[in-house]
Amino acid sequence: MSNEDKNLKWYQGIPKYSWMVLIIAALGWLFDAMDQNLFNMVRAPSVKALLELTGLTGKELDDAAKLVGAQLTATFLVGWAVGGFIFGMVGDKLGRTRTMMLTILIYAIFTGLNGLVQNLPQYFICRFITALGVGGEFAAGAALVAEVWPNRSRPMALGTLQALSAVGNMGAAVINLLAGADWRVVYFVGAAPALLVLWIRSSVKEPEAWHAAKEKAHASGEIGNIASLFKDPTLRKNTIAGTLIALAGVGGLWGVGFFLPDFIRTVLGPNVASMEVAEGKKQLAQWVSIAFIFQNVGAFLGMFGYAVLSERVGRKPALALFLLLAYGSIQLAFWGVRDLNTAYALSFVLGFCALAPFSAFAVYFPELYPTRLRATGIGFCYNCARLLAAAAPFALGGLAKAYNDPADPAHGFRIAAAIVASIYIFGFVGLAFAPETRGKPLPE
C-alpha cells in the first residue's frame, strides 16, 4: 500500500466498477435476506392456515403450529446448508457471477411459489428449494466483492455488504405490514428479486483473480474441492474454527433470535383477544412487523459496527465481544418482553447484538482461504453450521412445550430460549484456535 493510499478513507479512490460490484452483490444478499425473513414474518399464520384445512382447532392447532413451524425452519436450514455446499463449489468452478445469477433465480422464483402452496408437503418442498438458492448466494457474492475491492477497503466493503442484509430484513417486515394478514401476497412479492439477474448478466464480469486461480489450479483439480479444505493443516484448522464460529451465530439467531416475532405474538396475543378474529390477526401482524423493523435497524448498526471495530482491535476480539453480547441480548429479550414498548426496545437490542456476528462471516471468512477455495470455504463454514444448527428450532419448540405454563403462555418460550442460547459457547471454542487476519492481504 502506498503512502498516498494510507491517507485515504476506505471509500475514497475506489474505481466505479468496484462500487457497482458491491451494489449488485449487496442487492443480491439484501433480497436474499428479505426472502429468508418473509417466512419468519408469516410462519405462524401460514402454518395455522394450512393446518386449519385439516380440521384442527384451539390448543391442538396452536401446539401443531409450533411443531410444524420448527420443522419448516429446520427444513429451510438443511436446504440452506445443502445449497451452500453445492453452490460454494460451483462458485469456485463456474465463477462468482454465474453462480450469483443462478442462486438469485432459484430463491426468488420459489419464494413466489410459496404463496401458491395448498398443503404442508408442498410448503416443505418450496421452502427447501428456496433455501438452496438462499444458501448458495452469499458465498459467491462475498468472494466477488473480496476479490474486486482493494485490500485497504475490503473489510469495510464486506461489512457494508453484510449490514445491508438488515435492509432486506426490514423490507420483509414492510411487505408484511403492507400486506396485512395475507401471507400469500407476502410471498408473491418475494419473487421480484429475479429481475436483478438481468443487471448482473449485463454488467458484472468474473474477477481476474478467479481467472488466474482457475488456470493455475485446473491441473491439480483443487479448485472448488471440499476435500482440499482438509488436506492442508492450516486450511483444516481454519475450516473447523470457521464452522464453530458460524454455528454459534446461525444457531443463536435461527434457533432463538428469529423466533422473536412468534414470541411477541404469544406475549401480545391477550391484547387482541377481545377483537374480531380478522382484526386481531391484522393488529398482531402490524405490531410484529414494527418490532421486526426495530430489530433490523439494530442489526444494520451492529453489523456495520463489527466491521469498524474489527479494523481497530482485530477480527477475533471484536467477534468475542459480540458473541457475548448476542448471548446476553437473547436472555434480555425473551425474559424482558412483557408489553408493546419492551417488545420494540428489546427487538432493537437483540438485532444489534445477535446479528453483528454475521458481519464477521463476510469480513473474516474470505480471509481464511486462497482464491481457488474461497467460495467453497465460505460456503462450507457458513452452511455446515446451518446443517448443525437445524436441531436448534426443534430444541426450542420441544423445550417450550416441556416448560409450558397454562397461566403464562410465554413462560415455556422464555425457558427454552435461555437454554438454546448456550449454543454461543461453540463460537468461543472456535475463536480459541482461529487465526487473526487483520491487516493481512487475501491468501492467493
SEVEX-832762 format. One record per residue (C-alpha): x, y, z; residue number from 1. Coordinates in nm, 2 decimals. Layout:
BEGIN
px;py;pz;resi
X;Y;Z;NUM
...
This chain:
BEGIN
px;py;pz;resi
0.00;0.00;0.00;1
0.14;0.34;-0.10;2
0.17;0.63;0.15;3
-0.10;0.81;-0.06;4
-0.34;0.51;-0.02;5
-0.28;0.51;0.36;6
-0.41;0.87;0.38;7
-0.74;0.78;0.21;8
-1.06;0.67;0.38;9
-1.18;0.33;0.30;10
-1.44;0.46;0.05;11
-1.21;0.70;-0.13;12
-1.02;0.63;-0.45;13
-1.23;0.33;-0.54;14
-1.30;0.25;-0.91;15
-1.66;0.29;-1.03;16
-1.66;-0.08;-1.13;17
-1.58;-0.19;-0.77;18
-1.87;0.02;-0.64;19
-2.10;-0.13;-0.90;20
-2.00;-0.48;-0.80;21
-2.06;-0.40;-0.43;22
-2.40;-0.25;-0.51;23
-2.51;-0.56;-0.71;24
-2.37;-0.81;-0.46;25
-2.53;-0.62;-0.18;26
-2.87;-0.62;-0.36;27
-2.84;-0.99;-0.42;28
-2.78;-1.05;-0.05;29
-3.03;-0.79;0.06;30
-3.31;-0.96;-0.14;31
-3.18;-1.30;-0.02;32
-3.22;-1.18;0.34;33
-3.57;-1.04;0.25;34
-3.68;-1.37;0.11;35
-3.55;-1.55;0.41;36
-3.74;-1.33;0.65;37
-4.07;-1.32;0.47;38
-4.10;-1.67;0.61;39
-4.02;-1.56;0.96;40
-4.28;-1.29;0.94;41
-4.56;-1.52;0.82;42
-4.45;-1.86;0.97;43
-4.72;-1.87;1.24;44
-5.02;-1.75;1.03;45
-4.93;-1.95;0.72;46
-4.88;-2.28;0.91;47
-5.20;-2.23;1.10;48
-5.39;-2.15;0.78;49
-5.28;-2.48;0.63;50
-5.34;-2.68;0.95;51
-5.69;-2.54;0.97;52
-5.76;-2.71;0.65;53
-5.70;-3.05;0.83;54
-5.97;-2.96;1.08;55
-5.75;-2.87;1.38;56
-5.87;-2.60;1.62;57
-5.79;-2.45;1.96;58
-5.50;-2.57;2.16;59
-5.44;-2.86;1.92;60
-5.39;-2.61;1.64;61
-5.16;-2.40;1.85;62
-4.94;-2.69;1.95;63
-4.93;-2.84;1.60;64
-4.84;-2.49;1.45;65
-4.54;-2.46;1.68;66
-4.41;-2.81;1.59;67
-4.47;-2.76;1.22;68
-4.31;-2.41;1.23;69
-4.00;-2.56;1.39;70
-3.99;-2.84;1.13;71
-4.02;-2.59;0.84;72
-3.74;-2.38;0.99;73
-3.52;-2.68;1.03;74
-3.60;-2.79;0.67;75
-3.51;-2.44;0.55;76
-3.18;-2.46;0.74;77
-3.10;-2.80;0.59;78
-3.18;-2.68;0.24;79
-2.97;-2.36;0.31;80
-2.68;-2.58;0.41;81
-2.71;-2.81;0.10;82
-2.73;-2.51;-0.13;83
-2.43;-2.36;0.04;84
-2.22;-2.67;-0.01;85
-2.32;-2.72;-0.37;86
-2.31;-2.36;-0.49;87
-1.99;-2.28;-0.28;88
-1.81;-2.54;-0.51;89
-2.00;-2.41;-0.81;90
-1.89;-2.06;-0.73;91
-1.52;-2.16;-0.75;92
-1.56;-2.39;-1.05;93
-1.82;-2.20;-1.26;94
-1.75;-1.84;-1.14;95
-1.89;-1.59;-0.89;96
-2.11;-1.40;-1.13;97
-2.29;-1.70;-1.29;98
-2.34;-1.86;-0.95;99
-2.49;-1.54;-0.82;100
-2.74;-1.53;-1.11;101
-2.84;-1.89;-1.07;102
-2.90;-1.87;-0.70;103
-3.10;-1.55;-0.71;104
-3.33;-1.70;-0.97;105
-3.38;-2.01;-0.75;106
-3.46;-1.83;-0.43;107
-3.68;-1.56;-0.60;108
-3.89;-1.79;-0.81;109
-3.95;-2.04;-0.53;110
-4.03;-1.77;-0.27;111
-4.31;-1.67;-0.51;112
-4.43;-2.03;-0.54;113
-4.46;-2.05;-0.16;114
-4.76;-1.83;-0.20;115
-4.94;-2.09;-0.41;116
-4.90;-2.39;-0.18;117
-5.22;-2.57;-0.08;118
-5.09;-2.82;0.18;119
-4.80;-2.88;0.41;120
-4.60;-3.12;0.19;121
-4.60;-2.85;-0.09;122
-4.49;-2.59;0.17;123
-4.20;-2.81;0.28;124
-4.08;-2.87;-0.08;125
-4.10;-2.50;-0.17;126
-3.91;-2.39;0.15;127
-3.64;-2.65;0.08;128
-3.58;-2.54;-0.28;129
-3.60;-2.17;-0.18;130
-3.33;-2.24;0.07;131
-3.10;-2.40;-0.19;132
-3.07;-2.06;-0.36;133
-3.06;-1.86;-0.04;134
-2.77;-2.08;0.09;135
-2.57;-2.05;-0.23;136
-2.58;-1.68;-0.30;137
-2.38;-1.54;-0.01;138
-2.05;-1.72;-0.07;139
-2.05;-1.62;-0.44;140
-2.13;-1.25;-0.36;141
-1.88;-1.23;-0.07;142
-1.60;-1.38;-0.28;143
-1.68;-1.15;-0.57;144
-1.66;-0.83;-0.35;145
-1.35;-0.96;-0.17;146
-1.16;-1.01;-0.50;147
-1.26;-0.69;-0.67;148
-1.20;-0.44;-0.38;149
-0.85;-0.33;-0.28;150
-0.71;-0.48;0.05;151
-0.72;-0.15;0.24;152
-1.10;-0.12;0.18;153
-1.21;-0.48;0.16;154
-1.32;-0.53;0.53;155
-1.54;-0.23;0.53;156
-1.69;-0.31;0.18;157
-1.77;-0.66;0.31;158
-1.91;-0.53;0.63;159
-2.13;-0.30;0.43;160
-2.24;-0.59;0.22;161
-2.35;-0.78;0.53;162
-2.50;-0.48;0.70;163
-2.73;-0.41;0.41;164
-2.89;-0.75;0.46;165
-3.07;-0.58;0.75;166
-3.24;-0.36;0.50;167
-3.36;-0.67;0.33;168
-3.49;-0.80;0.67;169
-3.67;-0.47;0.71;170
-3.81;-0.50;0.36;171
-3.97;-0.83;0.47;172
-4.14;-0.65;0.76;173
-4.26;-0.36;0.54;174
-4.40;-0.61;0.29;175
-4.58;-0.80;0.57;176
-4.71;-0.47;0.71;177
-4.85;-0.36;0.38;178
-5.00;-0.70;0.31;179
-5.18;-0.71;0.64;180
-5.25;-1.06;0.74;181
-5.24;-1.21;0.38;182
-4.93;-1.44;0.39;183
-4.98;-1.55;0.03;184
-4.94;-1.19;-0.10;185
-4.62;-1.16;0.11;186
-4.46;-1.45;-0.07;187
-4.57;-1.33;-0.42;188
-4.38;-1.00;-0.37;189
-4.07;-1.21;-0.28;190
-4.04;-1.32;-0.65;191
-3.94;-0.97;-0.76;192
-3.56;-1.00;-0.70;193
-3.54;-1.23;-1.01;194
-3.52;-0.91;-1.21;195
-3.18;-0.83;-1.06;196
-3.03;-1.11;-1.27;197
-3.07;-0.90;-1.58;198
-2.85;-0.63;-1.44;199
-2.59;-0.88;-1.32;200
-2.57;-1.05;-1.66;201
-2.51;-0.72;-1.85;202
-2.27;-0.56;-1.60;203
-2.05;-0.79;-1.39;204
-1.76;-1.00;-1.52;205
-1.56;-1.26;-1.34;206
-1.27;-1.13;-1.12;207
-0.92;-1.15;-1.27;208
-0.81;-1.32;-0.95;209
-1.06;-1.60;-1.01;210
-0.95;-1.65;-1.38;211
-0.58;-1.67;-1.26;212
-0.66;-1.91;-0.98;213
-0.87;-2.13;-1.21;214
-0.59;-2.15;-1.47;215
-0.34;-2.23;-1.20;216
-0.55;-2.49;-1.02;217
-0.71;-2.66;-1.32;218
-0.44;-2.92;-1.35;219
-0.44;-3.02;-0.98;220
-0.82;-3.03;-0.95;221
-0.82;-2.83;-0.63;222
-1.05;-2.56;-0.74;223
-1.38;-2.58;-0.57;224
-1.29;-2.91;-0.40;225
-1.42;-2.95;-0.04;226
-1.17;-3.23;0.03;227
-0.89;-2.97;-0.03;228
-1.01;-2.78;0.28;229
-0.90;-3.06;0.50;230
-0.58;-3.17;0.33;231
-0.37;-2.87;0.43;232
-0.33;-2.84;0.81;233
-0.38;-2.46;0.81;234
-0.69;-2.48;0.60;235
-0.82;-2.76;0.81;236
-0.78;-2.56;1.13;237
-0.94;-2.25;0.97;238
-1.23;-2.46;0.84;239
-1.31;-2.61;1.18;240
-1.28;-2.28;1.36;241
-1.49;-2.10;1.10;242
-1.76;-2.37;1.12;243
-1.78;-2.35;1.50;244
-1.80;-1.97;1.49;245
-2.07;-1.98;1.23;246
-2.26;-2.25;1.43;247
-2.28;-2.01;1.72;248
-2.41;-1.72;1.51;249
-2.65;-1.92;1.30;250
-2.78;-2.14;1.59;251
-2.83;-1.84;1.82;252
-3.02;-1.64;1.56;253
-3.22;-1.90;1.37;254
-3.26;-2.13;1.67;255
-3.38;-1.85;1.90;256
-3.35;-1.49;1.78;257
-3.57;-1.52;1.47;258
-3.84;-1.67;1.68;259
-3.89;-1.33;1.85;260
-4.18;-1.25;1.62;261
-4.36;-1.57;1.73;262
-4.28;-1.49;2.09;263
-4.41;-1.14;2.06;264
-4.73;-1.28;1.91;265
-4.76;-1.50;2.22;266
-4.70;-1.22;2.47;267
-4.93;-0.97;2.30;268
-5.20;-1.22;2.20;269
-5.42;-1.14;2.50;270
-5.42;-0.77;2.39;271
-5.63;-0.86;2.09;272
-5.84;-1.13;2.24;273
-6.15;-0.90;2.26;274
-6.12;-0.81;1.89;275
-6.29;-0.97;1.59;276
-6.06;-1.25;1.47;277
-5.95;-1.09;1.14;278
-5.89;-0.76;1.30;279
-5.69;-0.92;1.58;280
-5.47;-1.10;1.33;281
-5.41;-0.78;1.14;282
-5.32;-0.59;1.46;283
-5.07;-0.86;1.57;284
-4.91;-0.86;1.23;285
-4.87;-0.49;1.25;286
-4.70;-0.50;1.59;287
-4.48;-0.78;1.49;288
-4.37;-0.61;1.17;289
-4.28;-0.29;1.35;290
-4.09;-0.48;1.61;291
-3.90;-0.66;1.33;292
-3.81;-0.33;1.18;293
-3.67;-0.22;1.51;294
-3.47;-0.54;1.53;295
-3.32;-0.48;1.19;296
-3.23;-0.12;1.25;297
-3.03;-0.26;1.53;298
-2.89;-0.53;1.31;299
-2.77;-0.28;1.05;300
-2.59;-0.08;1.31;301
-2.45;-0.39;1.48;302
-2.31;-0.55;1.16;303
-2.15;-0.23;1.04;304
-2.02;-0.18;1.40;305
-1.84;-0.51;1.39;306
-1.66;-0.42;1.06;307
-1.55;-0.09;1.22;308
-1.44;-0.25;1.55;309
-1.26;-0.54;1.38;310
-1.04;-0.29;1.19;311
-0.94;-0.13;1.51;312
-0.89;-0.41;1.76;313
-0.88;-0.72;1.53;314
-1.13;-0.97;1.39;315
-1.11;-1.21;1.69;316
-1.15;-0.96;1.99;317
-1.44;-0.79;1.81;318
-1.62;-1.12;1.74;319
-1.57;-1.24;2.10;320
-1.73;-0.92;2.23;321
-2.03;-0.95;2.00;322
-2.08;-1.32;2.07;323
-2.10;-1.24;2.44;324
-2.34;-0.95;2.37;325
-2.55;-1.18;2.15;326
-2.60;-1.43;2.42;327
-2.69;-1.16;2.67;328
-2.93;-0.99;2.43;329
-3.13;-1.31;2.38;330
-3.17;-1.36;2.76;331
-3.27;-1.00;2.80;332
-3.52;-1.00;2.51;333
-3.70;-1.33;2.59;334
-3.72;-1.25;2.97;335
-3.78;-0.88;2.93;336
-4.06;-0.85;2.66;337
-4.38;-0.80;2.86;338
-4.57;-0.54;2.66;339
-4.55;-0.35;2.33;340
-4.29;-0.10;2.45;341
-4.05;-0.36;2.57;342
-4.11;-0.56;2.25;343
-3.99;-0.27;2.04;344
-3.70;-0.17;2.26;345
-3.56;-0.52;2.31;346
-3.61;-0.61;1.95;347
-3.36;-0.33;1.87;348
-3.12;-0.46;2.13;349
-3.14;-0.82;2.01;350
-3.09;-0.71;1.65;351
-2.78;-0.51;1.73;352
-2.61;-0.78;1.93;353
-2.73;-1.11;1.77;354
-2.68;-1.00;1.40;355
-2.34;-0.84;1.45;356
-2.15;-1.17;1.44;357
-2.28;-1.23;1.09;358
-2.07;-0.94;0.97;359
-1.77;-1.15;1.07;360
-1.88;-1.42;0.82;361
-1.85;-1.16;0.54;362
-1.53;-0.98;0.67;363
-1.34;-1.27;0.82;364
-1.42;-1.59;0.63;365
-1.28;-1.47;0.29;366
-0.95;-1.40;0.46;367
-0.92;-1.77;0.57;368
-0.90;-1.92;0.22;369
-0.70;-1.89;-0.10;370
-0.88;-1.78;-0.42;371
-0.92;-2.13;-0.56;372
-1.11;-2.24;-0.25;373
-1.26;-1.91;-0.13;374
-1.63;-1.96;-0.22;375
-1.60;-2.33;-0.13;376
-1.46;-2.25;0.22;377
-1.70;-1.97;0.29;378
-1.99;-2.19;0.18;379
-1.87;-2.49;0.38;380
-1.83;-2.29;0.71;381
-2.15;-2.10;0.68;382
-2.36;-2.39;0.57;383
-2.22;-2.67;0.77;384
-2.31;-2.45;1.06;385
-2.67;-2.42;0.93;386
-2.69;-2.80;0.90;387
-2.57;-2.85;1.26;388
-2.80;-2.57;1.38;389
-3.11;-2.72;1.22;390
-3.17;-2.90;1.55;391
-3.19;-2.57;1.74;392
-3.55;-2.49;1.64;393
-3.66;-2.84;1.74;394
-3.49;-2.79;2.08;395
-3.66;-2.46;2.12;396
-4.01;-2.60;2.04;397
-3.96;-2.91;2.25;398
-3.84;-2.72;2.55;399
-4.11;-2.46;2.52;400
-4.37;-2.73;2.53;401
-4.20;-2.91;2.82;402
-4.19;-2.59;3.03;403
-4.53;-2.48;2.92;404
-4.73;-2.30;3.20;405
-5.10;-2.26;3.13;406
-5.10;-1.94;3.35;407
-4.84;-1.78;3.13;408
-4.83;-1.89;2.76;409
-4.49;-1.72;2.72;410
-4.32;-1.90;3.01;411
-4.21;-2.21;2.82;412
-4.07;-1.99;2.54;413
-3.86;-1.79;2.79;414
-3.71;-2.10;2.95;415
-3.64;-2.26;2.61;416
-3.47;-1.95;2.47;417
-3.24;-1.93;2.78;418
-3.13;-2.29;2.73;419
-3.08;-2.29;2.35;420
-2.88;-1.97;2.36;421
-2.60;-2.17;2.52;422
-2.50;-2.26;2.16;423
-2.29;-1.95;2.16;424
-2.03;-2.15;2.36;425
-1.92;-2.31;2.03;426
-1.82;-1.97;1.89;427
-1.57;-1.91;2.18;428
-1.43;-2.26;2.12;429
-1.37;-2.18;1.75;430
-1.21;-1.84;1.84;431
-0.96;-2.01;2.06;432
-0.76;-2.15;1.77;433
-0.88;-1.93;1.48;434
-0.61;-1.70;1.32;435
-0.60;-1.33;1.34;436
-0.61;-1.18;0.99;437
-0.64;-0.80;1.04;438
-0.41;-0.61;0.81;439
-0.31;-0.91;0.60;440
-0.38;-0.95;0.23;441
-0.61;-1.21;0.09;442
-0.44;-1.55;0.05;443
-0.36;-1.62;-0.31;444
